[in-house]
Amino acid sequence: MTTTPETDRLLALAHNLGIDDASFARVLAEVMTKAETDPEWGRPHEVIAEMRARLLALATGPDPRRS
């Protein structure tokens, strides 16, 4: 994974939300694939906003361990 200041900030956010590195990498790969395949989507601010939204959803979604 390429490290950029924004990637580092998103990873720090993920860790603060209790998201592990593997889950972060999966979300990042999904978002980057979307950015690469959709010519109408993928500007940096869109990617960052999508990452933040997905990380927050992952952190606040139902915990399967509590089922």
N, CA, C and O atoms as a Tripos MOL2 file, in Angstrom:
@<TRIPOS>MOLECULE
protein
  268   267    67     0     0
PROTEIN
NO_CHARGES

@<TRIPOS>ATOM
      1 N           0.8530   -1.1770    0.0000 N.3       1 MET1
      2 CA          0.0000    0.0000    0.0000 C.3       1 MET1
      3 C           0.8960    1.2350    0.0000 C.2       1 MET1
      4 O           1.8330    1.3290    0.7920 O.2       1 MET1
      5 N           0.6090    2.1560   -0.8700 N.am      2 THR2
      6 CA          1.3540    3.4020   -0.9300 C.3       2 THR2
      7 C           0.9610    4.2790    0.2490 C.2       2 THR2
      8 O          -0.2170    4.4160    0.5810 O.2       2 THR2
      9 N           1.9720    4.8670    0.8690 N.am      3 THR3
     10 CA          1.7080    5.7310    2.0130 C.3       3 THR3
     11 C           1.7560    7.1830    1.5740 C.2       3 THR3
     12 O           2.7330    7.6350    0.9760 O.2       3 THR3
     13 N           0.6940    7.9040    1.8790 N.am      4 THR4
     14 CA          0.6300    9.3410    1.6580 C.3       4 THR4
     15 C           0.1700    9.9550    2.9740 C.2       4 THR4
     16 O          -0.3450    9.2460    3.8370 O.2       4 THR4
     17 N           0.3470   11.2500    3.1390 N.am      5 PRO5
     18 CA         -0.1440   11.8630    4.3780 C.3       5 PRO5
     19 C          -1.6370   11.6030    4.6100 C.2       5 PRO5
     20 O          -2.0530   11.3670    5.7440 O.2       5 PRO5
     21 N          -2.4380   11.6450    3.5540 N.am      6 GLU6
     22 CA         -3.8770   11.4100    3.7330 C.3       6 GLU6
     23 C          -4.1560    9.9540    4.0850 C.2       6 GLU6
     24 O          -5.0240    9.6730    4.9120 O.2       6 GLU6
     25 N          -3.4340    9.0280    3.4680 N.am      7 THR7
     26 CA         -3.5950    7.6170    3.8230 C.3       7 THR7
     27 C          -3.2310    7.3990    5.2810 C.2       7 THR7
     28 O          -3.9110    6.6620    5.9950 O.2       7 THR7
     29 N          -2.1610    8.0380    5.7180 N.am      8 ASP8
     30 CA         -1.7540    7.9330    7.1240 C.3       8 ASP8
     31 C          -2.8410    8.4710    8.0490 C.2       8 ASP8
     32 O          -3.1090    7.8840    9.0970 O.2       8 ASP8
     33 N          -3.4650    9.5800    7.6720 N.am      9 ARG9
     34 CA         -4.5400   10.1500    8.4920 C.3       9 ARG9
     35 C          -5.7530    9.2230    8.5270 C.2       9 ARG9
     36 O          -6.3770    9.0450    9.5740 O.2       9 ARG9
     37 N          -6.0810    8.6360    7.3820 N.am     10 LEU10
     38 CA         -7.2110    7.7090    7.3370 C.3      10 LEU10
     39 C          -6.9220    6.4490    8.1530 C.2      10 LEU10
     40 O          -7.8110    5.9210    8.8200 O.2      10 LEU10
     41 N          -5.6850    5.9710    8.0980 N.am     11 LEU11
     42 CA         -5.3090    4.7990    8.8920 C.3      11 LEU11
     43 C          -5.3770    5.1220   10.3810 C.2      11 LEU11
     44 O          -5.8250    4.2950   11.1750 O.2      11 LEU11
     45 N          -4.9370    6.3100   10.7610 N.am     12 ALA12
     46 CA         -5.0330    6.7250   12.1650 C.3      12 ALA12
     47 C          -6.4970    6.7930   12.5990 C.2      12 ALA12
     48 O          -6.8380    6.3750   13.7050 O.2      12 ALA12
     49 N          -7.3600    7.3160   11.7320 N.am     13 LEU13
     50 CA         -8.7900    7.3520   12.0320 C.3      13 LEU13
     51 C          -9.3180    5.9370   12.2250 C.2      13 LEU13
     52 O         -10.0540    5.6650   13.1740 O.2      13 LEU13
     53 N          -8.9410    5.0430   11.3270 N.am     14 ALA14
     54 CA         -9.3870    3.6520   11.4330 C.3      14 ALA14
     55 C          -8.9620    3.0470   12.7630 C.2      14 ALA14
     56 O          -9.7610    2.3960   13.4360 O.2      14 ALA14
     57 N          -7.7250    3.2570   13.1350 N.am     15 HIS15
     58 CA         -7.2390    2.7130   14.4080 C.3      15 HIS15
     59 C          -7.9900    3.3270   15.5810 C.2      15 HIS15
     60 O          -8.3230    2.6270   16.5370 O.2      15 HIS15
     61 N          -8.2580    4.6170   15.5200 N.am     16 ASN16
     62 CA         -9.0220    5.2740   16.5860 C.3      16 ASN16
     63 C         -10.4430    4.7200   16.6850 C.2      16 ASN16
     64 O         -11.0410    4.7170   17.7610 O.2      16 ASN16
     65 N         -10.9730    4.2570   15.5660 N.am     17 LEU17
     66 CA        -12.3140    3.6750   15.5430 C.3      17 LEU17
     67 C         -12.3030    2.1850   15.8800 C.2      17 LEU17
     68 O         -13.3570    1.5540   15.9510 O.2      17 LEU17
     69 N         -11.1160    1.6280   16.0860 N.am     18 GLY18
     70 CA        -11.0050    0.2100   16.4220 C.3      18 GLY18
     71 C         -10.9900   -0.7160   15.2220 C.2      18 GLY18
     72 O         -11.2750   -1.9060   15.3520 O.2      18 GLY18
     73 N         -10.6620   -0.1840   14.0590 N.am     19 ILE19
     74 CA        -10.6240   -0.9710   12.8270 C.3      19 ILE19
     75 C          -9.2010   -1.4630   12.6110 C.2      19 ILE19
     76 O          -8.2490   -0.6870   12.6960 O.2      19 ILE19
     77 N          -9.0580   -2.7580   12.3290 N.am     20 ASP20
     78 CA         -7.7230   -3.3290   12.1520 C.3      20 ASP20
     79 C          -7.1690   -3.0250   10.7580 C.2      20 ASP20
     80 O          -7.8900   -2.5730    9.8690 O.2      20 ASP20
     81 N          -5.8750   -3.2860   10.5920 N.am     21 ASP21
     82 CA         -5.1950   -2.9810    9.3300 C.3      21 ASP21
     83 C          -5.7900   -3.7440    8.1480 C.2      21 ASP21
     84 O          -5.9190   -3.1890    7.0570 O.2      21 ASP21
     85 N          -6.1500   -5.0020    8.3510 N.am     22 ALA22
     86 CA         -6.6990   -5.8040    7.2590 C.3      22 ALA22
     87 C          -8.0310   -5.2350    6.7730 C.2      22 ALA22
     88 O          -8.2760   -5.1650    5.5680 O.2      22 ALA22
     89 N          -8.8780   -4.8370    7.6940 N.am     23 SER23
     90 CA        -10.1690   -4.2510    7.3110 C.3      23 SER23
     91 C          -9.9690   -2.9120    6.6120 C.2      23 SER23
     92 O         -10.6550   -2.6030    5.6370 O.2      23 SER23
     93 N          -9.0230   -2.1170    7.1180 N.am     24 PHE24
     94 CA         -8.7100   -0.8420    6.4730 C.3      24 PHE24
     95 C          -8.2460   -1.0780    5.0380 C.2      24 PHE24
     96 O          -8.6980   -0.4010    4.1150 O.2      24 PHE24
     97 N          -7.3440   -2.0400    4.8540 N.am     25 ALA25
     98 CA         -6.8180   -2.3320    3.5180 C.3      25 ALA25
     99 C          -7.9320   -2.7860    2.5790 C.2      25 ALA25
    100 O          -7.9340   -2.4250    1.4020 O.2      25 ALA25
    101 N          -8.8770   -3.5720    3.0860 N.am     26 ARG26
    102 CA         -9.9950   -4.0340    2.2690 C.3      26 ARG26
    103 C         -10.8630   -2.8590    1.8230 C.2      26 ARG26
    104 O         -11.2300   -2.7610    0.6520 O.2      26 ARG26
    105 N         -11.1870   -1.9710    2.7570 N.am     27 VAL27
    106 CA        -12.0070   -0.8010    2.4270 C.3      27 VAL27
    107 C         -11.2670    0.0920    1.4300 C.2      27 VAL27
    108 O         -11.8610    0.5760    0.4670 O.2      27 VAL27
    109 N          -9.9800    0.3080    1.6600 N.am     28 LEU28
    110 CA         -9.1900    1.1370    0.7500 C.3      28 LEU28
    111 C          -9.1720    0.5330   -0.6510 C.2      28 LEU28
    112 O          -9.3250    1.2550   -1.6360 O.2      28 LEU28
    113 N          -8.9890   -0.7720   -0.7470 N.am     29 ALA29
    114 CA         -8.9720   -1.4340   -2.0560 C.3      29 ALA29
    115 C         -10.3150   -1.2750   -2.7670 C.2      29 ALA29
    116 O         -10.3530   -1.0250   -3.9720 O.2      29 ALA29
    117 N         -11.4150   -1.4200   -2.0270 N.am     30 GLU30
    118 CA        -12.7460   -1.2570   -2.6250 C.3      30 GLU30
    119 C         -12.9440    0.1600   -3.1580 C.2      30 GLU30
    120 O         -13.4400    0.3490   -4.2680 O.2      30 GLU30
    121 N         -12.5580    1.1440   -2.3650 N.am     31 VAL31
    122 CA        -12.7400    2.5390   -2.7690 C.3      31 VAL31
    123 C         -11.8290    2.8790   -3.9490 C.2      31 VAL31
    124 O         -12.2520    3.5730   -4.8750 O.2      31 VAL31
    125 N         -10.6000    2.4050   -3.9270 N.am     32 MET32
    126 CA         -9.6790    2.7000   -5.0260 C.3      32 MET32
    127 C         -10.1330    2.0160   -6.3120 C.2      32 MET32
    128 O          -9.9800    2.5810   -7.3950 O.2      32 MET32
    129 N         -10.6830    0.8190   -6.2110 N.am     33 THR33
    130 CA        -11.2200    0.1380   -7.3910 C.3      33 THR33
    131 C         -12.3640    0.9510   -7.9840 C.2      33 THR33
    132 O         -12.4530    1.1180   -9.2010 O.2      33 THR33
    133 N         -13.2350    1.4550   -7.1200 N.am     34 LYS34
    134 CA        -14.3340    2.3050   -7.5940 C.3      34 LYS34
    135 C         -13.7790    3.5430   -8.2920 C.2      34 LYS34
    136 O         -14.2690    3.9300   -9.3530 O.2      34 LYS34
    137 N         -12.7630    4.1630   -7.7060 N.am     35 ALA35
    138 CA        -12.1720    5.3780   -8.2840 C.3      35 ALA35
    139 C         -11.5300    5.0960   -9.6390 C.2      35 ALA35
    140 O         -11.5740    5.9370  -10.5370 O.2      35 ALA35
    141 N         -10.9400    3.9220   -9.7830 N.am     36 GLU36
    142 CA        -10.2590    3.5840  -11.0330 C.3      36 GLU36
    143 C         -11.2240    3.1670  -12.1340 C.2      36 GLU36
    144 O         -10.9180    3.3300  -13.3150 O.2      36 GLU36
    145 N         -12.3800    2.6340  -11.7670 N.am     37 THR37
    146 CA        -13.2960    2.1140  -12.7810 C.3      37 THR37
    147 C         -14.4150    3.0700  -13.1680 C.2      37 THR37
    148 O         -15.0500    2.8850  -14.2060 O.2      37 THR37
    149 N         -14.6660    4.0760  -12.3610 N.am     38 ASP38
    150 CA        -15.7450    5.0220  -12.6480 C.3      38 ASP38
    151 C         -15.1480    6.3560  -13.0880 C.2      38 ASP38
    152 O         -14.6320    7.1040  -12.2580 O.2      38 ASP38
    153 N         -15.2140    6.6630  -14.3870 N.am     39 PRO39
    154 CA        -14.5980    7.8970  -14.8770 C.3      39 PRO39
    155 C         -15.2530    9.1670  -14.3370 C.2      39 PRO39
    156 O         -14.6540   10.2410  -14.3930 O.2      39 PRO39
    157 N         -16.4570    9.0580  -13.8240 N.am     40 GLU40
    158 CA        -17.1680   10.2190  -13.2940 C.3      40 GLU40
    159 C         -16.9380   10.4210  -11.7990 C.2      40 GLU40
    160 O         -17.4800   11.3540  -11.2070 O.2      40 GLU40
    161 N         -16.1430    9.5550  -11.1940 N.am     41 TRP41
    162 CA        -15.9550    9.5880   -9.7450 C.3      41 TRP41
    163 C         -14.4920    9.3030   -9.4280 C.2      41 TRP41
    164 O         -13.8340    8.5530  -10.1490 O.2      41 TRP41
    165 N         -13.9910    9.8880   -8.3740 N.am     42 GLY42
    166 CA        -12.6450    9.5290   -7.9550 C.3      42 GLY42
    167 C         -11.7080   10.6890   -7.7120 C.2      42 GLY42
    168 O         -10.5040   10.4850   -7.5610 O.2      42 GLY42
    169 N         -12.2320   11.9040   -7.6700 N.am     43 ARG43
    170 CA        -11.3600   13.0170   -7.3140 C.3      43 ARG43
    171 C         -10.9340   12.8280   -5.8640 C.2      43 ARG43
    172 O         -11.6570   12.2010   -5.0890 O.2      43 ARG43
    173 N          -9.7740   13.3570   -5.4830 N.am     44 PRO44
    174 CA         -9.2480   13.1020   -4.1280 C.3      44 PRO44
    175 C         -10.2440   13.3630   -3.0060 C.2      44 PRO44
    176 O         -10.3460   12.5640   -2.0740 O.2      44 PRO44
    177 N         -10.9820   14.4710   -3.0810 N.am     45 HIS45
    178 CA        -11.9250   14.7550   -1.9950 C.3      45 HIS45
    179 C         -13.0560   13.7320   -1.9480 C.2      45 HIS45
    180 O         -13.5870   13.4500   -0.8750 O.2      45 HIS45
    181 N         -13.4290   13.1760   -3.0980 N.am     46 GLU46
    182 CA        -14.4730   12.1510   -3.1270 C.3      46 GLU46
    183 C         -13.9750   10.8470   -2.5110 C.2      46 GLU46
    184 O         -14.6970   10.1830   -1.7670 O.2      46 GLU46
    185 N         -12.7380   10.4910   -2.8290 N.am     47 VAL47
    186 CA        -12.1460    9.2690   -2.2800 C.3      47 VAL47
    187 C         -12.0210    9.3850   -0.7630 C.2      47 VAL47
    188 O         -12.3610    8.4510   -0.0370 O.2      47 VAL47
    189 N         -11.5400   10.5160   -0.2920 N.am     48 ILE48
    190 CA        -11.3640   10.7260    1.1500 C.3      48 ILE48
    191 C         -12.7160   10.6760    1.8630 C.2      48 ILE48
    192 O         -12.8430   10.0360    2.9070 O.2      48 ILE48
    193 N         -13.7150   11.3420    1.3100 N.am     49 ALA49
    194 CA        -15.0450   11.3420    1.9290 C.3      49 ALA49
    195 C         -15.6350    9.9340    1.9560 C.2      49 ALA49
    196 O         -16.2350    9.5300    2.9530 O.2      49 ALA49
    197 N         -15.4690    9.1950    0.8770 N.am     50 GLU50
    198 CA        -15.9770    7.8190    0.8200 C.3      50 GLU50
    199 C         -15.2640    6.9330    1.8410 C.2      50 GLU50
    200 O         -15.8980    6.1160    2.5070 O.2      50 GLU50
    201 N         -13.9550    7.0950    1.9610 N.am     51 MET51
    202 CA        -13.2010    6.3140    2.9520 C.3      51 MET51
    203 C         -13.6930    6.6220    4.3580 C.2      51 MET51
    204 O         -13.9390    5.7100    5.1470 O.2      51 MET51
    205 N         -13.8370    7.8890    4.6670 N.am     52 ARG52
    206 CA        -14.3040    8.2650    6.0110 C.3      52 ARG52
    207 C         -15.6860    7.6860    6.2900 C.2      52 ARG52
    208 O         -15.9320    7.1570    7.3740 O.2      52 ARG52
    209 N         -16.5790    7.7830    5.3240 N.am     53 ALA53
    210 CA        -17.9370    7.2650    5.5070 C.3      53 ALA53
    211 C         -17.9270    5.7550    5.7130 C.2      53 ALA53
    212 O         -18.6270    5.2400    6.5850 O.2      53 ALA53
    213 N         -17.1410    5.0500    4.9170 N.am     54 ARG54
    214 CA        -17.1030    3.5860    5.0430 C.3      54 ARG54
    215 C         -16.4470    3.1520    6.3480 C.2      54 ARG54
    216 O         -16.8860    2.1850    6.9710 O.2      54 ARG54
    217 N         -15.4020    3.8560    6.7650 N.am     55 LEU55
    218 CA        -14.7550    3.5120    8.0330 C.3      55 LEU55
    219 C         -15.7140    3.7360    9.1990 C.2      55 LEU55
    220 O         -15.7970    2.9090   10.1070 O.2      55 LEU55
    221 N         -16.4320    4.8470    9.1720 N.am     56 LEU56
    222 CA        -17.3940    5.1200   10.2360 C.3      56 LEU56
    223 C         -18.5060    4.0710   10.2440 C.2      56 LEU56
    224 O         -18.9090    3.6010   11.3070 O.2      56 LEU56
    225 N         -18.9970    3.7060    9.0690 N.am     57 ALA57
    226 CA        -20.0390    2.6780    8.9850 C.3      57 ALA57
    227 C         -19.5230    1.3390    9.5110 C.2      57 ALA57
    228 O         -20.2370    0.6230   10.2140 O.2      57 ALA57
    229 N         -18.2960    1.0150    9.1710 N.am     58 LEU58
    230 CA        -17.7070   -0.2350    9.6450 C.3      58 LEU58
    231 C         -17.5770   -0.2310   11.1620 C.2      58 LEU58
    232 O         -17.8400   -1.2400   11.8150 O.2      58 LEU58
    233 N         -17.1780    0.8880   11.7130 N.am     59 ALA59
    234 CA        -16.9670    0.9830   13.1620 C.3      59 ALA59
    235 C         -18.2720    1.0110   13.9480 C.2      59 ALA59
    236 O         -18.3080    0.5740   15.0980 O.2      59 ALA59
    237 N         -19.3330    1.5140   13.3500 N.am     60 THR60
    238 CA        -20.5850    1.6750   14.0920 C.3      60 THR60
    239 C         -21.6500    0.6620   13.7050 C.2      60 THR60
    240 O         -22.7460    0.6560   14.2660 O.2      60 THR60
    241 N         -21.3220   -0.1930   12.7450 N.am     61 GLY61
    242 CA        -22.2820   -1.2040   12.3160 C.3      61 GLY61
    243 C         -22.4730   -2.2710   13.3770 C.2      61 GLY61
    244 O         -21.7960   -2.2670   14.4050 O.2      61 GLY61
    245 N         -23.3960   -3.1810   13.1220 N.am     62 PRO62
    246 CA        -23.6450   -4.2480   14.0880 C.3      62 PRO62
    247 C         -22.3900   -5.0950   14.3000 C.2      62 PRO62
    248 O         -21.6760   -5.4230   13.3520 O.2      62 PRO62
    249 N         -22.1440   -5.4310   15.5320 N.am     63 ASP63
    250 CA        -20.9960   -6.2620   15.8930 C.3      63 ASP63
    251 C         -21.4550   -7.7160   15.9050 C.2      63 ASP63
    252 O         -22.2520   -8.0970   16.7620 O.2      63 ASP63
    253 N         -20.9670   -8.5400   14.9690 N.am     64 PRO64
    254 CA        -21.4230   -9.9350   14.9130 C.3      64 PRO64
    255 C         -21.0860  -10.7190   16.1800 C.2      64 PRO64
    256 O         -21.6940  -11.7580   16.4370 O.2      64 PRO64
    257 N         -20.1470  -10.2480   16.9620 N.am     65 ARG65
    258 CA        -19.7940  -10.9430   18.2040 C.3      65 ARG65
    259 C         -20.8930  -10.7950   19.2460 C.2      65 ARG65
    260 O         -20.9460  -11.5680   20.2020 O.2      65 ARG65
    261 N         -21.7750   -9.8070   19.0730 N.am     66 ARG66
    262 CA        -22.8510   -9.5860   20.0370 C.3      66 ARG66
    263 C         -24.1440  -10.2830   19.6370 C.2      66 ARG66
    264 O         -25.1410  -10.1820   20.3510 O.2      66 ARG66
    265 N         -24.1460  -10.9750   18.5310 N.am     67 SER67
    266 CA        -25.3710  -11.6490   18.0590 C.3      67 SER67
    267 C         -25.6670  -12.8780   18.8870 C.2      67 SER67
    268 O         -26.6550  -13.5690   18.6360 O.2      67 SER67
@<TRIPOS>BOND
     1     1     2 1
     2     2     3 1
     3     3     4 2
     4     3     5 am
     5     5     6 1
     6     6     7 1
     7     7     8 2
     8     7     9 am
     9     9    10 1
    10    10    11 1
    11    11    12 2
    12    11    13 am
    13    13    14 1
    14    14    15 1
    15    15    16 2
    16    15    17 am
    17    17    18 1
    18    18    19 1
    19    19    20 2
    20    19    21 am
    21    21    22 1
    22    22    23 1
    23    23    24 2
    24    23    25 am
    25    25    26 1
    26    26    27 1
    27    27    28 2
    28    27    29 am
    29    29    30 1
    30    30    31 1
    31    31    32 2
    32    31    33 am
    33    33    34 1
    34    34    35 1
    35    35    36 2
    36    35    37 am
    37    37    38 1
    38    38    39 1
    39    39    40 2
    40    39    41 am
    41    41    42 1
    42    42    43 1
    43    43    44 2
    44    43    45 am
    45    45    46 1
    46    46    47 1
    47    47    48 2
    48    47    49 am
    49    49    50 1
    50    50    51 1
    51    51    52 2
    52    51    53 am
    53    53    54 1
    54    54    55 1
    55    55    56 2
    56    55    57 am
    57    57    58 1
    58    58    59 1
    59    59    60 2
    60    59    61 am
    61    61    62 1
    62    62    63 1
    63    63    64 2
    64    63    65 am
    65    65    66 1
    66    66    67 1
    67    67    68 2
    68    67    69 am
    69    69    70 1
    70    70    71 1
    71    71    72 2
    72    71    73 am
    73    73    74 1
    74    74    75 1
    75    75    76 2
    76    75    77 am
    77    77    78 1
    78    78    79 1
    79    79    80 2
    80    79    81 am
    81    81    82 1
    82    82    83 1
    83    83    84 2
    84    83    85 am
    85    85    86 1
    86    86    87 1
    87    87    88 2
    88    87    89 am
    89    89    90 1
    90    90    91 1
    91    91    92 2
    92    91    93 am
    93    93    94 1
    94    94    95 1
    95    95    96 2
    96    95    97 am
    97    97    98 1
    98    98    99 1
    99    99   100 2
   100    99   101 am
   101   101   102 1
   102   102   103 1
   103   103   104 2
   104   103   105 am
   105   105   106 1
   106   106   107 1
   107   107   108 2
   108   107   109 am
   109   109   110 1
   110   110   111 1
   111   111   112 2
   112   111   113 am
   113   113   114 1
   114   114   115 1
   115   115   116 2
   116   115   117 am
   117   117   118 1
   118   118   119 1
   119   119   120 2
   120   119   121 am
   121   121   122 1
   122   122   123 1
   123   123   124 2
   124   123   125 am
   125   125   126 1
   126   126   127 1
   127   127   128 2
   128   127   129 am
   129   129   130 1
   130   130   131 1
   131   131   132 2
   132   131   133 am
   133   133   134 1
   134   134   135 1
   135   135   136 2
   136   135   137 am
   137   137   138 1
   138   138   139 1
   139   139   140 2
   140   139   141 am
   141   141   142 1
   142   142   143 1
   143   143   144 2
   144   143   145 am
   145   145   146 1
   146   146   147 1
   147   147   148 2
   148   147   149 am
   149   149   150 1
   150   150   151 1
   151   151   152 2
   152   151   153 am
   153   153   154 1
   154   154   155 1
   155   155   156 2
   156   155   157 am
   157   157   158 1
   158   158   159 1
   159   159   160 2
   160   159   161 am
   161   161   162 1
   162   162   163 1
   163   163   164 2
   164   163   165 am
   165   165   166 1
   166   166   167 1
   167   167   168 2
   168   167   169 am
   169   169   170 1
   170   170   171 1
   171   171   172 2
   172   171   173 am
   173   173   174 1
   174   174   175 1
   175   175   176 2
   176   175   177 am
   177   177   178 1
   178   178   179 1
   179   179   180 2
   180   179   181 am
   181   181   182 1
   182   182   183 1
   183   183   184 2
   184   183   185 am
   185   185   186 1
   186   186   187 1
   187   187   188 2
   188   187   189 am
   189   189   190 1
   190   190   191 1
   191   191   192 2
   192   191   193 am
   193   193   194 1
   194   194   195 1
   195   195   196 2
   196   195   197 am
   197   197   198 1
   198   198   199 1
   199   199   200 2
   200   199   201 am
   201   201   202 1
   202   202   203 1
   203   203   204 2
   204   203   205 am
   205   205   206 1
   206   206   207 1
   207   207   208 2
   208   207   209 am
   209   209   210 1
   210   210   211 1
   211   211   212 2
   212   211   213 am
   213   213   214 1
   214   214   215 1
   215   215   216 2
   216   215   217 am
   217   217   218 1
   218   218   219 1
   219   219   220 2
   220   219   221 am
   221   221   222 1
   222   222   223 1
   223   223   224 2
   224   223   225 am
   225   225   226 1
   226   226   227 1
   227   227   228 2
   228   227   229 am
   229   229   230 1
   230   230   231 1
   231   231   232 2
   232   231   233 am
   233   233   234 1
   234   234   235 1
   235   235   236 2
   236   235   237 am
   237   237   238 1
   238   238   239 1
   239   239   240 2
   240   239   241 am
   241   241   242 1
   242   242   243 1
   243   243   244 2
   244   243   245 am
   245   245   246 1
   246   246   247 1
   247   247   248 2
   248   247   249 am
   249   249   250 1
   250   250   251 1
   251   251   252 2
   252   251   253 am
   253   253   254 1
   254   254   255 1
   255   255   256 2
   256   255   257 am
   257   257   258 1
   258   258   259 1
   259   259   260 2
   260   259   261 am
   261   261   262 1
   262   262   263 1
   263   263   264 2
   264   263   265 am
   265   265   266 1
   266   266   267 1
   267   267   268 2
@<TRIPOS>SUBSTRUCTURE
     1 MET1         2 RESIDUE 1 A MET
     2 THR2         6 RESIDUE 1 A THR
     3 THR3        10 RESIDUE 1 A THR
     4 THR4        14 RESIDUE 1 A THR
     5 PRO5        18 RESIDUE 1 A PRO
     6 GLU6        22 RESIDUE 1 A GLU
     7 THR7        26 RESIDUE 1 A THR
     8 ASP8        30 RESIDUE 1 A ASP
     9 ARG9        34 RESIDUE 1 A ARG
    10 LEU10       38 RESIDUE 1 A LEU
    11 LEU11       42 RESIDUE 1 A LEU
    12 ALA12       46 RESIDUE 1 A ALA
    13 LEU13       50 RESIDUE 1 A LEU
    14 ALA14       54 RESIDUE 1 A ALA
    15 HIS15       58 RESIDUE 1 A HIS
    16 ASN16       62 RESIDUE 1 A ASN
    17 LEU17       66 RESIDUE 1 A LEU
    18 GLY18       70 RESIDUE 1 A GLY
    19 ILE19       74 RESIDUE 1 A ILE
    20 ASP20       78 RESIDUE 1 A ASP
    21 ASP21       82 RESIDUE 1 A ASP
    22 ALA22       86 RESIDUE 1 A ALA
    23 SER23       90 RESIDUE 1 A SER
    24 PHE24       94 RESIDUE 1 A PHE
    25 ALA25       98 RESIDUE 1 A ALA
    26 ARG26      102 RESIDUE 1 A ARG
    27 VAL27      106 RESIDUE 1 A VAL
    28 LEU28      110 RESIDUE 1 A LEU
    29 ALA29      114 RESIDUE 1 A ALA
    30 GLU30      118 RESIDUE 1 A GLU
    31 VAL31      122 RESIDUE 1 A VAL
    32 MET32      126 RESIDUE 1 A MET
    33 THR33      130 RESIDUE 1 A THR
    34 LYS34      134 RESIDUE 1 A LYS
    35 ALA35      138 RESIDUE 1 A ALA
    36 GLU36      142 RESIDUE 1 A GLU
    37 THR37      146 RESIDUE 1 A THR
    38 ASP38      150 RESIDUE 1 A ASP
    39 PRO39      154 RESIDUE 1 A PRO
    40 GLU40      158 RESIDUE 1 A GLU
    41 TRP41      162 RESIDUE 1 A TRP
    42 GLY42      166 RESIDUE 1 A GLY
    43 ARG43      170 RESIDUE 1 A ARG
    44 PRO44      174 RESIDUE 1 A PRO
    45 HIS45      178 RESIDUE 1 A HIS
    46 GLU46      182 RESIDUE 1 A GLU
    47 VAL47      186 RESIDUE 1 A VAL
    48 ILE48      190 RESIDUE 1 A ILE
    49 ALA49      194 RESIDUE 1 A ALA
    50 GLU50      198 RESIDUE 1 A GLU
    51 MET51      202 RESIDUE 1 A MET
    52 ARG52      206 RESIDUE 1 A ARG
    53 ALA53      210 RESIDUE 1 A ALA
    54 ARG54      214 RESIDUE 1 A ARG
    55 LEU55      218 RESIDUE 1 A LEU
    56 LEU56      222 RESIDUE 1 A LEU
    57 ALA57      226 RESIDUE 1 A ALA
    58 LEU58      230 RESIDUE 1 A LEU
    59 ALA59      234 RESIDUE 1 A ALA
    60 THR60      238 RESIDUE 1 A THR
    61 GLY61      242 RESIDUE 1 A GLY
    62 PRO62      246 RESIDUE 1 A PRO
    63 ASP63      250 RESIDUE 1 A ASP
    64 PRO64      254 RESIDUE 1 A PRO
    65 ARG65      258 RESIDUE 1 A ARG
    66 ARG66      262 RESIDUE 1 A ARG
    67 SER67      266 RESIDUE 1 A SER
